[in-house]
Amino acid sequence: MERIRKRNGNHQNDIILMEQTASTYYDHFQPPTDEEGEVIVVKGY
């Protein structure tokens, strides 16, 4: 959450992510299971 706080709104085209929204997402995040198939990580911006 600290990283989000530091980055939020630092650039002209940033999308502002409310801390409550991020917190709710993290609290309910469930990692993919083996049954869901291969996980592909896309790096970059």
N, C-alpha and C positions, 0 to 999 in steps of 0.2 A: 504494500500500500504506500510505503514511503516513496518508492520510485514513481508511482502514479502522481502523488502529490507534487513531487519536484518537477515533473514534465508537463503537467496539465496547464495548457494555455501559454506555453513558452514560445510558440511559433505562430505566425499569423494565420495559418490554415489548420491549426489544431482543432480537433473535435474534443470538446470538454467532456470528460468522463467524471460524473459525480461519484464521490467516494462511496455513497450508499449503494449505488448501482454496482460498482466494482466489488464491494464487500459482499453483496448478495450473490453475485456470480461466483466468487471464490468459495463462499460458504456452501453452495449447492453443486459445485463442480464435481463430476465423476469421471475419472480417467477411463479411456476406452478399455474394453476387455478383449481378450484373445478371440472371443467369438465374433467380435465386430470387424475383424480383419486387420490388415497391416496398417500401421500408423505412418503417415508420410509427413515429415517436418519440412516446411518451406521456410528457407532462410532468406532474409533480405527485407527490403522496405519498398 
